[in-house]
């Protein structure tokens, strides 16, 4: 097999490893009303059950850099994707037993698996970008969004025809096995582990807490992940309570946000290669800020409905762009990527309760001022994602 063909297969394998998590996540998330009824828990108790996902995700992401540097991306991806399928199987068993505790345990396995896979697949994606000399990470993240859309569509269809959540989740888990087995063959051994070996041999760099550029990249991903997470958690309710939409219309508006995210990620690579990461980050942040501002300050339902597209487009490239920047702006890519990924996860975890508290006291539209402020800060420090200048040794080659 030629190196070019191997790189193409590796790229498509990574597309699959981004698609599968989105598909599996949406497969159970779209069935949460039925899951709550099967488990016979209240809304508050359901929140406690779902906290298992947060515990697992954070545990996985905190261990991910060590795992990649110790075993390499291929082994980590294979193990974590297998454990994700196992977690889905546990969820199905938990529903058949009507056990809330077992379901929370399954979510912890599921969340931990994808948390641990997060750094591995992004380090692998960043390595592919460097070999191709072309931006592909945003498109890879676009496949996650596409997987989410696909899973949500299948979930709504199966719900409409009366297929049980237990069978749906079991079928999703079994469906994922074969693509994982096929795609893992295209991932080379040693990525991530090799970069850690190079760092250990002398190319140390600054510790992450003293690396100003990495900290500024972390600030950007914190803001953009906060913008993405706040829409995921609050957008339908924001439209219903803040602009008088019906619940059905609120859900359709959320679909518009997801569409904006997907389009932004599939087309973002072209803009990045044509212009620059700095310009795209700054433009994306300003576009997202415009969308959020229109929703906050303009009391018009049609304007609010259209503005979510700007919000989705603006938030779409924050995570993949900062991952690319973190991986190539210093040595030891696994550690640098993990710092950025952990920061994003913190935004996803802390953002929802913070906005809920502010929304309770000041209204959700006013609470979104925090999101608007953070996105504007991201636009201000966008230069942190600039690609490093070639060294004299590289220029002479």
HUDA-V999718 format. One record per pair of residues at least 12 apart in sequence whose ideal C-beta (glycine too) atoms are under 6 Angstrom apart, sorted by sequence separation. I is the first residue (numbers start at 1). GAP is how many residues later the second one is. If there is no record, write none. Layout:
i gap
I GAP
I GAP
This chain:
i gap
94 12
125 12
295 12
355 12
294 13
236 14
239 14
323 14
326 14
91 15
125 15
236 15
90 16
291 16
323 17
236 18
322 18
87 19
90 19
235 19
291 19
292 19
290 20
291 20
87 22
235 22
87 23
287 23
288 23
319 25
84 26
87 26
231 26
287 26
288 26
287 27
288 27
84 29
83 30
84 30
284 30
80 33
284 33
80 36
80 37
281 40
77 43
76 44
277 44
73 47
260 49
264 49
268 49
73 50
49 51
68 51
73 51
257 51
261 51
265 51
52 52
56 52
60 52
64 52
68 52
253 52
256 52
260 52
264 52
55 53
59 53
63 53
256 53
260 53
264 53
49 54
53 54
57 54
61 54
64 54
65 54
257 54
49 55
52 55
56 55
60 55
64 55
68 55
253 55
257 55
261 55
52 56
56 56
60 56
38 57
61 57
53 58
57 58
243 58
41 59
329 59
38 60
325 60
39 61
227 61
243 61
28 63
24 64
127 64
321 64
124 67
123 69
296 69
96 70
95 71
296 72
92 74
292 76
92 77
91 78
92 78
292 79
293 79
292 80
88 81
289 83
89 84
88 85
289 86
228 87
288 87
289 87
85 88
227 88
285 90
85 91
224 91
85 92
21 93
285 93
286 93
224 94
285 94
282 97
81 99
282 100
221 101
281 101
220 102
17 104
278 104
281 104
217 105
278 105
78 106
217 108
277 108
278 108
217 109
14 111
74 113
74 115
145 116
146 116
213 116
11 117
72 117
145 117
72 118
73 118
229 118
72 119
73 119
221 119
225 119
229 119
233 119
72 120
142 120
145 120
72 121
222 121
226 121
230 121
234 121
18 122
22 122
26 122
30 122
218 122
221 122
225 122
229 122
242 122
142 123
221 123
225 123
241 123
242 123
19 124
23 124
27 124
68 124
141 124
142 124
18 125
22 125
26 125
30 125
205 125
218 125
222 125
226 125
230 125
14 126
18 126
22 126
26 126
205 126
238 126
23 127
69 127
138 127
139 127
15 128
19 128
23 128
203 128
35 130
138 130
139 130
34 131
138 131
208 131
199 132
136 133
199 133
31 134
135 134
135 137
135 138
195 138
28 141
230 141
192 142
227 144
27 145
226 145
24 148
226 148
227 148
223 151
223 152
223 154
224 154
223 155
20 156
220 158
219 162
16 163
216 165
16 167
217 167
216 168
13 170
213 171
13 173
13 174
10 176
9 177
138 179
141 179
138 182
137 183
137 187
126 198
122 201
126 201
123 210
123 211
123 214
119 215
122 215
119 218
119 219
119 222
118 223
69 265
68 266
65 269
65 270
65 273
64 274
61 280
61 281
61 284
54 295
